[in-house]
Amino acid sequence: MEDGLGPEAAVVAALLGDGAHQAVADVVRARLRMMPEGSQALAAAASDPQDPKARRLLTAAVARLLASDVAFAQYLATTELGKPSESPSGPQTVQLRTGKAGAPPAKNPRTVQLRTGPRPEGPATVQLRMGPDAARARLLAGRRSSAGIVVALALVLITSLVALGIHLSSRPLLKPGGPGLAHAAQPLRDPSLLRAVLPGEGAMPIGWRVQRAPESGTGAGSGTGVGTAGPLPCLPPDACDLQLAYATVTFASVSAQTVEFTATAFTSPETAARAFDAMLESTPGEQPTAAVPRSGDQSALRIQGSGTAVALVRVGSTLLLVRGQGPGAGLTAPGLTLLTQLFAERARQAQDGLTPDTSARGTAG
């Protein structure tokens, strides 16, 4: 970071420059444009990048974004732009020598060497150096204490097993009615389970309302797929019986943008992966120029014109489709990724046997 306190200064520098980290800066820029104050701050700073007041306003907008959207702040922290800067002074070494003060160094000095600061080639190290007599004494003491260490490790193991038994007593290790671990992802065969994956108005960013009510059902349909109501066609085409259920809903924002969520469940992750490949091959559009975060087990993004983007995600045995459309840059590739991550996490929760409750309500639409 430029100021050493947070990523805001480095983000602003990337937003107003043309150097490194431009891919991540494009993601931040698209997210800021979804906020009224962020869009205004971007415009003011872009018109005069050297204006101190404009830079302060943009820095404040970035800070508000990271404070209000914890998930996005966590994503930024995983990028090079959000990582702490390296210490300019490099590694430092401190040597501590035992013995009488003022005495000359012994032939076999007893020293402790501590190295502080970043070590690009590996983790920090502590080096201990002592004379032969001290080494033999430590060896004998270690042998005498080995029995005590074994007893201590046994107690730790027993305590862990007891804690594990208490934890497992609150839920079965195996799912009732069939094999498999209780936390293993399971196909969403029931349309009602798949419908719960769809976000409601309470889970969407502020300003979004349902435009087309949720629909769900079983099997596959005869539609063309992207942008059509009802179930997706057979994916893969030769395995209609492996397509279990679907659910879909469409939202609209106050800025005339729309986003459609469609979830389709398959019998296995392998079948869902084949369906992902088939859908991606049949989806027109271009790949985004800016790097976007990955979602789920597989993900891809296609840009169709200036105001439409389609995201495909596979989470376990479920295929997710998110289609955003509208004027401006609010729902192009980077912005749509935020809603796609929301959808993917809800699908993950449902397949883990949890009630989907992931929400983006704290963000601006």
C-alpha positions as CSV (number, residue, x, y, z in Angstrom):
1,M,0.0,0.0,0.0
2,E,1.1,3.5,-0.6
3,D,0.2,4.6,3.0
4,G,0.8,1.3,4.7
5,L,-2.6,1.4,6.4
6,G,-5.0,0.0,3.8
7,P,-5.6,-0.7,0.1
8,E,-7.5,2.5,-0.7
9,A,-4.4,4.5,-1.8
10,A,-3.1,1.7,-4.0
11,V,-6.5,1.1,-5.5
12,V,-6.9,4.8,-6.3
13,A,-3.5,4.9,-7.9
14,A,-4.4,1.9,-10.1
15,L,-7.8,3.4,-11.0
16,L,-6.2,6.6,-12.2
17,G,-3.1,5.1,-13.8
18,D,-2.3,2.7,-16.6
19,G,0.4,0.6,-14.8
20,A,0.1,-2.8,-13.1
21,H,-3.0,-4.4,-11.6
22,Q,-5.3,-2.9,-14.3
23,A,-7.4,-6.1,-14.5
24,V,-8.3,-5.8,-10.8
25,A,-8.7,-2.1,-11.1
26,D,-11.4,-2.7,-13.8
27,V,-13.3,-4.9,-11.4
28,V,-13.2,-2.2,-8.7
29,R,-14.2,0.4,-11.2
30,A,-17.2,-1.5,-12.3
31,R,-18.2,-2.1,-8.6
32,L,-17.8,1.6,-7.8
33,R,-20.1,2.5,-10.7
34,M,-22.9,0.6,-9.0
35,M,-22.8,3.2,-6.2
36,P,-24.0,6.8,-7.0
37,E,-21.2,8.4,-5.0
38,G,-18.6,6.0,-6.4
39,S,-19.7,6.8,-10.0
40,Q,-19.4,10.6,-9.3
41,A,-16.1,10.2,-7.6
42,L,-14.7,8.2,-10.5
43,A,-15.9,10.8,-13.1
44,A,-14.4,13.7,-11.1
45,A,-11.0,12.0,-10.6
46,A,-10.8,10.8,-14.2
47,S,-11.3,14.4,-15.5
48,D,-8.4,15.7,-13.3
49,P,-6.3,12.9,-11.8
50,Q,-4.0,15.4,-10.1
51,D,-6.8,17.2,-8.3
52,P,-6.2,16.5,-4.5
53,K,-9.9,17.0,-3.7
54,A,-11.0,14.6,-6.4
55,R,-8.5,11.9,-5.2
56,R,-9.7,12.3,-1.6
57,L,-13.3,11.8,-2.7
58,L,-12.4,8.7,-4.7
59,T,-10.4,7.4,-1.8
60,A,-13.4,7.9,0.5
61,A,-15.7,6.1,-2.0
62,V,-13.3,3.1,-2.2
63,A,-13.2,3.0,1.6
64,R,-17.0,3.0,1.8
65,L,-17.2,0.3,-0.8
66,L,-14.8,-2.0,1.1
67,A,-16.6,-1.3,4.4
68,S,-20.1,-2.0,3.1
69,D,-19.2,-5.0,1.0
70,V,-17.2,-7.5,3.1
71,A,-17.2,-10.2,0.4
72,F,-15.7,-7.8,-2.2
73,A,-13.1,-6.6,0.4
74,Q,-12.1,-10.2,1.0
75,Y,-11.8,-10.8,-2.8
76,L,-9.6,-7.6,-3.1
77,A,-7.4,-8.9,-0.3
78,T,-6.6,-12.0,-2.4
79,T,-5.3,-9.9,-5.3
80,E,-1.9,-8.4,-5.8
81,L,-3.5,-4.9,-5.5
82,G,-4.9,-5.7,-2.1
83,K,-1.8,-7.4,-0.6
84,P,0.5,-5.6,1.9
85,S,3.5,-4.0,0.3
86,E,7.0,-5.5,0.8
87,S,9.3,-3.9,3.3
88,P,11.7,-1.7,1.3
89,S,14.6,-2.3,3.6
90,G,14.6,-6.1,3.1
91,P,15.5,-8.7,5.6
92,Q,17.2,-7.7,8.8
93,T,19.3,-9.8,11.1
94,V,19.8,-9.5,14.9
95,Q,22.4,-11.5,16.7
96,L,22.3,-12.1,20.4
97,R,25.5,-13.5,22.0
98,T,25.5,-15.0,25.5
99,G,28.5,-14.8,27.8
100,K,30.4,-12.2,29.8
101,A,30.0,-8.6,28.6
102,G,33.0,-7.3,26.8
103,A,34.6,-10.7,26.4
104,P,36.0,-11.5,22.9
105,P,34.0,-14.0,20.8
106,A,34.7,-17.6,21.7
107,K,35.9,-20.2,19.2
108,N,32.5,-21.9,19.4
109,P,30.2,-19.0,20.1
110,R,26.8,-19.5,21.6
111,T,24.6,-17.2,19.6
112,V,21.0,-16.8,18.6
113,Q,20.4,-15.3,15.1
114,L,17.0,-13.8,14.4
115,R,16.1,-12.6,10.9
116,T,13.1,-10.2,10.6
117,G,11.4,-8.9,7.5
118,P,10.1,-10.7,4.4
119,R,12.0,-13.6,3.0
120,P,10.9,-14.2,-0.7
121,E,12.9,-17.4,-0.9
122,G,11.2,-19.0,2.1
123,P,9.8,-18.6,5.6
124,A,11.6,-16.7,8.4
125,T,14.2,-18.7,10.3
126,V,15.7,-18.8,13.8
127,Q,19.2,-20.2,14.1
128,L,20.6,-21.5,17.4
129,R,24.3,-22.1,17.8
130,M,25.8,-23.4,21.0
131,G,28.9,-25.2,22.3
132,P,29.4,-29.0,22.5
133,D,28.8,-29.2,26.3
134,A,25.5,-27.4,26.0
135,A,24.4,-29.6,23.1
136,R,25.1,-32.8,25.0
137,A,23.1,-31.5,28.0
138,R,20.2,-30.6,25.9
139,L,20.2,-34.1,24.3
140,L,20.2,-35.8,27.7
141,A,17.4,-33.6,28.9
142,G,15.4,-34.3,25.7
143,R,15.7,-38.1,26.2
144,R,14.5,-37.8,29.9
145,S,11.5,-35.8,28.9
146,S,10.4,-38.0,25.9
147,A,8.1,-40.1,28.1
148,G,6.3,-37.0,29.3
149,I,5.8,-35.8,25.7
150,V,4.3,-39.1,24.7
151,V,1.8,-38.9,27.6
152,A,0.9,-35.3,26.7
153,L,0.3,-36.2,23.1
154,A,-1.9,-39.1,24.2
155,L,-4.0,-36.8,26.4
156,V,-4.4,-34.4,23.5
157,L,-5.5,-37.3,21.2
158,I,-8.1,-38.5,23.8
159,T,-9.4,-35.0,24.3
160,S,-9.8,-34.5,20.5
161,L,-11.7,-37.8,20.2
162,V,-14.0,-36.9,23.0
163,A,-14.7,-33.5,21.4
164,L,-15.3,-35.2,18.0
165,G,-17.8,-37.6,19.7
166,I,-19.6,-34.6,21.2
167,H,-19.7,-32.9,17.8
168,L,-21.0,-36.0,16.0
169,S,-23.7,-36.6,18.6
170,S,-25.4,-33.4,17.3
171,R,-25.8,-34.7,13.8
172,P,-25.4,-38.1,12.0
173,L,-22.2,-39.0,10.3
174,L,-24.2,-40.7,7.5
175,K,-27.2,-39.2,5.7
176,P,-30.4,-41.0,6.7
177,G,-31.7,-43.3,3.9
178,G,-28.5,-43.7,1.9
179,P,-24.7,-43.8,1.9
180,G,-22.5,-40.8,1.9
181,L,-21.1,-38.4,4.4
182,A,-23.6,-36.0,6.0
183,H,-21.6,-33.0,4.6
184,A,-21.1,-34.4,1.1
185,A,-22.8,-32.4,-1.7
186,Q,-26.0,-34.1,-2.8
187,P,-28.0,-33.6,-6.1
188,L,-31.0,-31.3,-5.7
189,R,-33.6,-33.6,-7.0
190,D,-36.6,-31.8,-5.5
191,P,-37.6,-28.6,-7.4
192,S,-38.4,-26.9,-4.1
193,L,-34.8,-27.3,-2.9
194,L,-33.5,-25.9,-6.2
195,R,-36.0,-23.0,-5.9
196,A,-34.5,-22.1,-2.5
197,V,-31.2,-21.5,-4.3
198,L,-32.7,-18.6,-6.1
199,P,-32.1,-15.3,-4.3
200,G,-35.1,-13.4,-3.1
201,E,-35.4,-9.6,-2.9
202,G,-34.0,-9.8,0.6
203,A,-30.8,-11.3,-0.6
204,M,-30.3,-9.0,-3.6
205,P,-28.5,-5.6,-3.5
206,I,-30.6,-2.6,-2.6
207,G,-32.7,-1.4,-5.5
208,W,-33.6,-4.8,-7.1
209,R,-37.2,-6.1,-7.4
210,V,-38.6,-9.3,-8.8
211,Q,-39.7,-8.7,-12.4
212,R,-40.7,-12.3,-13.3
213,A,-41.8,-14.5,-10.4
214,P,-39.8,-17.7,-9.6
215,E,-40.6,-20.8,-11.6
216,S,-39.5,-24.4,-11.0
217,G,-40.1,-27.9,-12.2
218,T,-38.6,-31.2,-13.2
219,G,-36.8,-32.5,-16.2
220,A,-35.6,-30.6,-19.3
221,G,-37.4,-28.3,-21.8
222,S,-37.2,-27.5,-25.4
223,G,-36.1,-23.9,-25.1
224,T,-32.9,-22.4,-26.5
225,G,-31.4,-22.0,-23.1
226,V,-29.9,-18.6,-22.3
227,G,-32.5,-15.8,-21.9
228,T,-35.6,-18.1,-22.2
229,A,-38.2,-18.8,-19.5
230,G,-38.6,-22.4,-18.2
231,P,-36.2,-25.3,-18.1
232,L,-33.0,-25.5,-20.2
233,P,-32.9,-27.9,-23.1
234,C,-31.3,-31.3,-22.6
235,L,-27.7,-30.8,-21.5
236,P,-26.0,-32.9,-22.6
237,P,-28.4,-33.6,-25.5
238,D,-28.1,-37.4,-25.2
239,A,-28.8,-37.5,-21.4
240,C,-32.2,-35.9,-20.8
241,D,-33.0,-38.4,-18.0
242,L,-30.0,-37.1,-16.1
243,Q,-31.4,-33.6,-15.9
244,L,-33.4,-33.6,-12.7
245,A,-35.0,-30.1,-12.0
246,Y,-34.8,-26.4,-12.7
247,A,-35.7,-23.1,-11.1
248,T,-35.5,-19.5,-12.5
249,V,-36.3,-15.9,-11.5
250,T,-35.7,-12.5,-13.0
251,F,-35.0,-9.2,-11.2
252,A,-35.0,-5.6,-12.4
253,S,-33.3,-2.6,-10.9
254,V,-34.4,1.1,-10.8
255,S,-31.8,1.8,-13.5
256,A,-33.7,-0.4,-16.0
257,Q,-31.2,-3.2,-15.7
258,T,-32.3,-6.9,-15.5
259,V,-30.7,-10.1,-14.3
260,E,-32.0,-13.6,-14.8
261,F,-31.0,-16.5,-12.5
262,T,-31.5,-20.1,-13.6
263,A,-30.4,-23.2,-11.7
264,T,-30.5,-26.7,-13.2
265,A,-29.8,-29.9,-11.2
266,F,-28.2,-33.0,-12.6
267,T,-27.6,-36.5,-11.2
268,S,-23.9,-36.1,-10.6
269,P,-21.1,-33.5,-10.9
270,E,-19.7,-35.4,-13.9
271,T,-23.0,-34.9,-15.8
272,A,-23.2,-31.3,-14.7
273,A,-19.6,-30.8,-16.0
274,R,-20.7,-32.2,-19.4
275,A,-23.7,-29.9,-19.4
276,F,-21.4,-26.9,-18.6
277,D,-19.2,-27.6,-21.6
278,A,-22.3,-28.0,-23.9
279,M,-23.9,-24.8,-22.7
280,L,-20.6,-22.8,-23.0
281,E,-20.1,-24.1,-26.5
282,S,-23.6,-22.9,-27.5
283,T,-23.4,-19.5,-25.8
284,P,-22.4,-16.7,-28.1
285,G,-20.2,-13.8,-27.0
286,E,-16.6,-12.9,-26.3
287,Q,-14.5,-13.4,-23.2
288,P,-14.0,-10.3,-21.0
289,T,-10.8,-8.4,-21.4
290,A,-10.5,-7.9,-17.7
291,A,-9.7,-10.8,-15.3
292,V,-12.7,-11.7,-13.1
293,P,-12.8,-13.9,-10.0
294,R,-13.6,-17.6,-10.4
295,S,-16.9,-18.9,-9.1
296,G,-17.8,-22.4,-8.1
297,D,-16.0,-25.5,-9.5
298,Q,-16.1,-24.2,-13.1
299,S,-17.1,-20.8,-14.4
300,A,-17.0,-18.8,-17.6
301,L,-18.2,-15.3,-18.8
302,R,-19.3,-14.2,-22.2
303,I,-20.0,-10.6,-23.3
304,Q,-22.8,-10.1,-25.8
305,G,-22.6,-6.5,-27.1
306,S,-22.2,-3.4,-24.9
307,G,-24.8,-4.1,-22.3
308,T,-25.3,-7.9,-21.9
309,A,-23.2,-10.5,-20.1
310,V,-23.8,-14.2,-19.5
311,A,-22.1,-16.1,-16.6
312,L,-22.1,-19.9,-16.5
313,V,-21.1,-21.7,-13.2
314,R,-21.0,-25.3,-12.1
315,V,-21.3,-26.0,-8.4
316,G,-21.2,-29.7,-7.7
317,S,-24.0,-31.3,-9.6
318,T,-25.8,-28.0,-10.3
319,L,-25.4,-25.7,-13.4
320,L,-26.0,-22.0,-12.8
321,L,-26.8,-19.4,-15.5
322,V,-26.8,-15.6,-14.7
323,R,-27.7,-13.3,-17.5
324,G,-27.5,-9.5,-17.0
325,Q,-28.7,-6.9,-19.4
326,G,-29.2,-3.1,-19.3
327,P,-27.8,0.3,-20.2
328,G,-24.4,1.4,-19.0
329,A,-21.6,-0.6,-17.6
330,G,-23.3,-1.6,-14.3
331,L,-23.9,-5.2,-15.3
332,T,-21.1,-5.9,-17.7
333,A,-18.5,-8.6,-16.8
334,P,-17.1,-7.4,-13.4
335,G,-20.4,-6.2,-12.0
336,L,-22.2,-9.4,-12.9
337,T,-19.5,-11.5,-11.2
338,L,-20.7,-10.2,-7.8
339,L,-24.2,-11.6,-8.4
340,T,-22.8,-14.8,-9.8
341,Q,-20.8,-15.4,-6.6
342,L,-23.9,-14.8,-4.6
343,F,-25.8,-17.5,-6.6
344,A,-22.9,-19.9,-6.5
345,E,-22.6,-19.7,-2.7
346,R,-26.3,-20.3,-2.2
347,A,-26.0,-23.4,-4.5
348,R,-23.1,-24.7,-2.4
349,Q,-25.1,-24.3,0.8
350,A,-28.1,-26.2,-0.6
351,Q,-25.9,-29.1,-1.7
352,D,-24.3,-29.2,1.7
353,G,-27.7,-29.7,3.3
354,L,-27.9,-26.1,4.6
355,T,-30.6,-23.5,4.1
356,P,-29.3,-21.0,1.5
357,D,-28.9,-17.7,3.3
358,T,-26.0,-15.9,1.5
359,S,-27.0,-12.3,0.9
360,A,-25.7,-9.2,-0.9
361,R,-28.3,-7.0,0.7
362,G,-25.6,-4.7,2.2
363,T,-24.4,-3.6,-1.2
364,A,-25.9,-0.9,-3.5
365,G,-27.6,-2.0,-6.7
